Amino acid sequence: MRYTGPKARLCRREGVNLFGSQKYQKIMGRSPNIPGMHGGKRQGKLSEYGKQLREKQKAKRMYGLSEKQFYKYYQKAVQSKQVTGFALLQQLELRLDNAVYRAGFALTRAQARQFVSHGLFLVNGRRVDVPSIKVRPGDIVEVRSSRKGSPVFKHNREEQEKYAAPNWLKVDVRDLKFEIVSLPEQSHFEPLIQPQMIVEFYSR
């Protein structure tokens, strides 16, 4: 089951801003401790298993997935011909909701997921409402013409005026569309995630 409680609580639990939004950074600045009645102090030294578990939880929460969904991505990564950790993060980056977030059309992955679920985007001219759809090089994603005048996209552009999308995406900010021009590489992955620790967690 996907977590639906306060997101700031998850950020405090993992000790990092999982969602990118500045409001969570501010909350963590005010309340850096682990949430809960025993959260007055940061937890003591973790075992290797504890570190691996926290890394898996961090990645799962960052991309907004349930345990079952996340494990399916791991299984696909194991079956691929690539290094497992690399394949795992590349698959996560190629989700449609993540691509919308990376393109700068949403302030968080959660907002991107909501946009996609509400059918605000077209992929290669077809309306989609499934956030987990995998995008591929050559795909063109754009906001539906009837929604391009929505104030939310104008607001998001203003909020991210200096944002630069990764170069695996070619973004047309004015026309609210982007193209997948290549597969994301390791330099494009979330720097806060250590994929090898996730692989070690599931390999136990």
ABEGO torsion letter per residue (X at the ends): XBBABBAAAAAAAAGBBAAGBAAAAAAAAABABBBEAAAABBBBBBBAAAAAAAAAAAAAAAAGBBAAAAAAAAAAAAABABBAAAAAAAAAAABAAAAAAAAGABABAAAAAAAAAAGABBBGGBBBABAABBBBBGBBBBBBAAAAABAAAAAAAAAAAABBBBAABBBBAAAGBBBBABBBBAAABBAABBAAAAAAAAAX
